[in-house]
């Protein structure tokens, strides 16, 4: 029986971030949508905590012989070490250099905004994505914006399939009472705390508003000290990384979700907020504009005053907030993880495996 093997390494990353959620949700969706006769399995590098990468309905994960750093180095160097199986999907650019492999490319940040990554991260991503664009069976990207930008950055010799993300089921249902205090009314931002997310601009914008700012997400690279930046002028609440059940309640109770990113390939917090019926104010990063589809309020990247004005308008106008919430729910209904999985299967159907 043929098997699609998924590289599940991101599930065990110290900061899984949006690509960690993508990997987990896509794995489950691939199992649900597998063509007749196919199974879905997963692999990770050699490490002791592989059970944390288990996903219902998916075989494994199997452990490869190489530990994490060695696996990254081997595939970057082009060594033909791969997990076996009839086909492979890599939910990040960490992919074997040869074989029947599909690869998800989440964004073009290594080219468009290299200053928001480490120099080593820029080199690694450019190398791995460019090679996948030459030798993979096909690429999967989350938005047309990424597909179009990718074509201007590298030579594409393989098919590119556009497939948006979906929303975790837990985020669409009311969550249990959270084990921490929340303000009665607040602006919410969700995501890894790193320079690319534009949270410094959001903190600056909040100085003009009289409601607290709640941030849900764990620290990433870049050493952002948002508490110091907020000072005494912003009521800042840092929740860290929280389970989906708690995030559902934090989302549901938010007055508005802010997504001020400098660059994104998709912008999952936009979709999750819309699905939860919460109005969204987002930056004009092309992928965010595409995902929101006009259901959110768009402001120029990096402009704290414009961000503050948009947030204030939503906060002060219950009618506008309700209109945006309804439009967001309609827009969110256009996305699902099953559709994202079908795009991966389409890559391999096209290849006639």
Buried (B, 14 or more C-beta within 10 A) or exposed (E): EEBBBBBBBBBBEEBBBBBBBBBBBBBBBBBEBBEEEBBBBBBBBEBEEBEEBBBEEBBBBBBBEBEBEBBBEBBBEEBEBBBEBBBBBBBBBBBBBBBBBBBBBBBBBBBBBBEBBEEEBBBBBBBBBBBBBEBBBBBBBBBBBBBBBBEEBBEBEBBBBBBBBBBBEEBBEEBEEBEEEBBEEBBBBBBBBBBBBBBBBBBBBBEBBEBBBBBBBBBBBBEBEBEEBBEEEBBBBBBEBBEBBBBBBBBBBBBBBBBBBBBBBBBBBBBBBBBBBBBBBBBEBBBBBBBBBEBBBBBEBBBBEBBBBBBBBBBEEEEBBEEBBBBBBEBBEEBBBBBBBBBBBBBBEEBEB
